[in-house]
Amino acid sequence: MSDHDLMGLALEQAREAARLGEIPVGAVLCGEGGEVVAVGCNRTITDHDPTAHAEVVALRRAGQALGTYRFPGLSLYVTLEPCVMCAMAMVHARLGRVCFGAFDPRTGALGSAFSLLTHPGHNHHYAYVGGIRAGECAELLRGFFRARREMQREGRDWMAERGMERFWERQGD
């Protein structure tokens, strides 16, 4: 499968995140032949876990599937430039390559806001390329936030409409 095709699978995961009410970011971890090892989408709200970014979810699932925490030779496809947390998880996982879609000028850690991989203290570096299907990836994010802002203007609660509750609004806490 091509980078374009594999990013398409990550986009499917991002749409699943949006369906869950999560920020639409998706990830796919695959082998050298393009075989899918694990997938993930943002699940921070769903799982009550601030570390449940799409990339981390995919890495966790790969670890369970493969029985290891190191993934040399594997490639990760993610719809948004990884943040600092995710970029460092990829360093620790010893990934071979990372391909991302949309650039993130506010928190992207692979060159946009930070350049973590250029730090001389790291004992592992992975190849990365950004901008694969960037327009589609960015539009999915823009559409998601546009819809949330529109709901807010209408006085609607996007979380309540999805059956979610805010922990700080729970009765008796």
Buried (B, 14 or more C-beta within 10 A) or exposed (E): BEBEEBBBBBBBBBBBBBEBBBBBBBBBBBBEEBEBBBBBBBBBBBEEEEEBBBBBBBBBBBBEEBEEEEBEEBBBBBBBBBBBBBBBBBBEBBBBBBBBBBBBEEBBBBBBBBEBBEEEEEEEEBEBEBEBBBEBBBEBBEEBEEEBEEBEEEEEEBBEEEEEEEEEEEEEE
